Amino acid sequence: MGGMGAHGEDDTGLADLSAIPEEFRAACGRPGSRVIVRHFPVTIPHALCDLTGVALSYPRHGGATVTKGPSMIWNSGGFKLTVHPGTLDVTVEVRLRPPGANY
């Protein structure tokens, strides 16, 4: 039976990704991967899942690639990606109707 060790790892040395939304799991530690975000807002702890270099998007609202340092990217489609200072946790927010949108 597997027990939990430090940093959320089980005794096999693999991180327990159950706290990470399913669509992000395969991209953890895999720069160049692409993830289509299903629910927002969502924050992915860097300590459990390194999304550096992963392209995140939300249909019809654009997206952005996770940087290796703190940043905030907010596009005109209403997609906002924040890499938090200190923790490097990644937060995705989507404004479904950007200000001034005429649709």
Secondary structure, DSSP 8 states (H G I E B T S, - for coil): ---B-GGGBBTTS-B-GGGS-HHHHTTTT-TT-EEE--SSSEEE-TTT---TT-EEE-TTS-EEE--SS-EEEE-TTSEEEEE-TTT--EEEEE-SS-TT---
